[in-house]
């Protein structure tokens, strides 16, 4: 008789009282029987069952909210949302490294003399072991180890791997329910029934991670891209081959004076009846150990929405990784690296910050990065930001002046953002909203250099007015020639940086010799570190599409399956109550046609910039703007439909009704919706 339960259920196997007595086994049969794992059985796949439900309808009465009444934004039911049942599981493999090369996967400071070892954490381990549940009784139908190996895409590792000379691969061993690296300094132990693994590292070594993970330090301390994670702290990390894999590097180990305290800490995070895991951990914990808990997490709603249209943005591996193509897994060239000059720059930054703390009257810290496209400006900025956050500074500010490759906003904007936590994810994964954002209308300032310069200067004025003494980091464009160089010089004169980092190679651009401005500026010349291009890496257009779709993914409701864009309920606005403008000159009679099925910036502009065409011509025309104004961009929207009879616009946006009440202008620029949104739609039946 069998009794099978689902994810949170134990599988029970027993014998009926009327079962026939089994004949006595011979010694050879008993020897064969011992080869079967007595404690593991295959469970059924878990399938989520979430019933699709229509979106709730909201009715708003006139006078319920003054702000709402003024802006004429109302929430309107627009069809039912259809959801797909089921759950998906991503399988992640372990990269391999060439024979005898134990430092290829190492991340950290280039040229370091520290002796380190490297290994790769594979979150497939958690998935594999979660498919096996404990059984109280023996059963003749239990699979053997060889059968498990045939069904599993992961190769069981015997105690001695004589035919494999690689020293950095993590092997799956279903028999003893433990994953061990063949390298003595790293041991990975999966926690049954969960997506967690306990990793024990001997200081000093590195560990490459894959997927969307939560990293918790149980003992010692580690660092990721320069950010130090102390004992008891957790961070979320998004690490993929295309977006750049990240590594955990041990910083300091803690001598375990009380093994019992560590055992109790581990026991508090694992399920009952798994005490054997604690003993496995204690067996490998030594005086120089660092213990880390890795947990595979569910993607947040914006990334789930992004995965509907562009799965490559959230796929943990390149094509071929799931097939365990060892030739592709052997390279670690796509690991994010920081050169040894970065530590020198970080030390200069620490001196400036300490000077500002000791002498409050001194110049505020302003860090400006200059370099060509692909020189590593964003990575260096993250490393320097982490350096400041490590030194007990709770917040810094980030001025993003690159509208083509934005960090915290949709493309086509320059923004000012307060950063209070580490940046260990790609830009489209950040859940940080900018404090100030201005829509420039294009992903490049070449369309309107004057407009771009005015927008950047406006953000600088707001920062100096509100956060004069705060630490400011400025990211610049990779355009260093012609108009791009003119824009940079205007930015530098307005910022007056205290630390200027030049990443432009003098061999490639000898005419751009950056000089320090006065005595208050420290100039650091950093050569561009050569790197091998990542296979199938994201291009600039791909990154802009990711940022835009992940922004609209904020419309998704948590704890529900993601839905397509045309299934999201829009808001309704009368077009007579807002000004409509297009960056490219369009006649007033064609404005509605120009914004149909387009991405528009939801902005607030000065009322003096609005032209009421109804008073000039006739009621058939709309309100528009005199010229390109310096706006305050509150967010973005997608014009879902237009009701010309009632003069209504249906807009999909993640903004709240309170934020929408401040919008008085819709501006269409050169930012377009990806083609995948048009081709991938759900039919709505009314």
Residue, then its C-alpha position, 0 to 999 in steps of 0.5 A: x500500500x502506498x501513500x504519496x503526498x505532494x511538496x510538503x508531504x512524506x512518501x510512505x511505503x508499507x506492506x499489506x498484511x496479506x502480502x506473500x512472504x518473500x523467499x530467503x535471499x542468497x548472499x549475492x541477492x543481499x549484496x545487490x540489495x545493499x546497492x539500493x538507496x534505502x532512504x530515497x524514493x522518487x516523488x511526483x512532480x509538484x504542480x501549482x494550481x492557481x485558478x484564474x480570476x477576473x480582475x476586481x473592478x473599481x468604481x470611483x465617484x466624483x468628489x471622492x478625491x480632489x486630486x483624482x477629480x482634477x486629473x480625471x484619471x480613473x481605474x476602469x475594468x478592462x476585461x478579465x485576466x487569464x492565468x496559466x496554471x503550472x510551475x516551471x523549474x529551471x535547471x542549472x549546470x556547473x561550469x567546468x574548467x580546463x585541466x590543471x587551471x584552478x584560478x580561471x574562475x577566480x574573481x577579485x583583484x587582478x594580480x593578487x598574490x593571495x593563494x585562492x581556490x575556486x569552485x562553482x555552486x550549482x543550484x541544480x543540486x537543490x532542485x535534484x535533491x528536492x525530488x527525493x523524499x525520505x521513506x520509513x520502510x524498505x521497498x522492492x520497487x525502490x530505484x537503484x543508484x544506477x537507475x537514479x543516475x540514468x534518470x538524472x542529468x547529473x553524473x553521480x560521483x564515486x568516492x574516487x574520480x580517477x578519470x576526472x582531473x578537474x579540481x573545481x567541479x561540484x559533483x552530485x552524490x545521491x547515495x549519501x545525499x551530499x554534494x562535495x567539491x573534489x577540492x578540499x577547501x569547498x564543500x556543498x551540502x544540500x538541505x532536503x526538501x528545500x532550494x537551499x544549500x550550505x556551503x563551507x569554504x576554507x579561507x581563502x577561496x572563491x565560489x562562482x554562483x549561478x541564478x537568482x540566489x539569496x546569500x546568507x553568511x552563517x559564519x565568517x564574512x565574504x564579499x561580492x563585487x567588493x561588498x562585504x557581507x558579515x555574519x548574519x547578513x543576507x543579500x540577493x544576487x542575480x548571476x548569469x553568464x550573459x549578464x555576468x557571473x559573480x563570485x563569493x570571495x572569503x574575507x575573514x574566517x571565524x574560529x568556531x569556539x562553540x560548534x554547538x552555537x553554529x549547529x543550532x544556527x543551522x538547525x534553525x534554518x532547516x526542516x526537522x528530521x534532517x539532523x544528519x545535515x548538521x553532522x555533515x556540516x560539523x564534520x567539515x567546519x574547521x578553524x578557518x571556515x566560512x559557512x554560507x547558506x545559498x537559497x534559490x529564490x523565485x523571480x520577482x513579478x517584474x522579472x517574471x513578466x520580462x520572462x514572458x516576452x524575453x526569456x533570455x533576460x532571466x535564463x540562468x544559462x547559455x544554450x547548451x548548459x542544460x545539456x551539460x556541454x562541457x566545452x561551453x562550461x569550461x570557460x569562466x571569462x564572463x565572470x565580472x572582474x575588477x582590476x588591481x587599480x580599482x583598489x587604488x581608486x577605492x583607497x583614494x575615495x576612502x581618504x576623501x570621505x574621511x577628510x569630509x568627515x573630519x573636516x565638514x567644511x571641506x568640499x563634498x565628495x563627488x566621483x566622476x567616471x569617464x570612459x568609452x563604451x564597454x570600458x567598465x564604468x558601471x562595474x567600477x562605480x558599483x565597486x566604489x559604491x560598495x566601498x563606501x557602504x562598507x564604511x558605515x555610510x548608510x546612503x550615497x547618491x547616483x547621478x545617471x547621465x547615460x540615457x541609453x544605458x540607464x541604471x535605475x530608470x527606463x531608457x531615455x531618462x537622466x535620473x538622480x537616485x539614492x542608493x542604500x543597499x548593494x548593487x548585485x543585480x543587472x540594471x533591469x533587476x533593481x527595485x530602487x525608484x529614482x528620486x528625480x527623473x527627467x525624460x530627454x526623449x531619446x537614448x542619445x543626446x545627439x537628438x537634442x544636445x541642448x535639451x540633454x545638457x539642461x536636463x543634467x544641470x537641472x538634476x545637479x541643481x536639485x541635488x545641491x539644494x537638497x543633499x549638498x553634503x552627501x556623497x555623489x557618484x556620476x555615471x557618464x556616457x561612453x560617447x567621448x568624441x565630438x558632441x559627446x566630449x562637449x557634453x562631458x566637459x559641460x558636466x565636469x564644469x558643473x559637477x566640480x568633481x573631487x575624484x575623477x577616474x579616467x578609463x579612456x585608453x591613451x593609445x586609442x584616444x590620444x587627443x583626450x588627455x583628461x586633466x585635473x581641475x584645480x587642487x580640489x580634484x584627484x585624478x586617477x588614470x586607470x587603463x582599460x582591462x582587456x577582456x574576452x567578449x561573453x558569448x551571446x552577451x546582451x547588446x545595448x538595444x537588448x538592455x533597453x528592452x529589458x529595462x522597459x519591460x521590467x518597468x511595466x512588469x511592476x503592474x503585475x500583482x504579487x503571488x499570481x502568475x504573470x500575465x501579458x501586457x494586454x491583459x493588464x487593466x488600464x487607467x482612463x484619462x480624458x485627453x482634454x485634461x492633459x497636454x500631448x506632445x511628440x518629440x518629432x514635430x507632428x501637426x496638432x491634428x495627428x497627435x492622437x494617431x502618433x501616440x496610439x499603441x506607443x510608450x509615453x512619458x507621464x510628466x509634470x511640466x510648468x503650466x506656462x509651457x502648455x498651449x491650449x489649441x482649442x482656444x486658438x483653433x477649434x475644439x477638435x485640436x488638443x492641448x500641446x507643449x510649446x517646445x521641449x520642456x524640462x519636465x519632471x518624469x513621474x513614470x511611463x505608460x503604454x497607450x493601450x487604446x483610444x476612444x475617439x468618440x468620448x475623447x478618452x485614452x486607455x493607458x497601462x502604467x504601474x503608477x498609483x492614482x495619487x501619482x497620476x493625479x500630478x501628471x499634466x503632460x504625455x510626451x512621446x519620444x524615440x522609446x518604442x515598445x519591443x516587437x515581442x509585445x506586439x507578437x505575443x498577446x493573449x486574446x481577451x474574450x468579453 
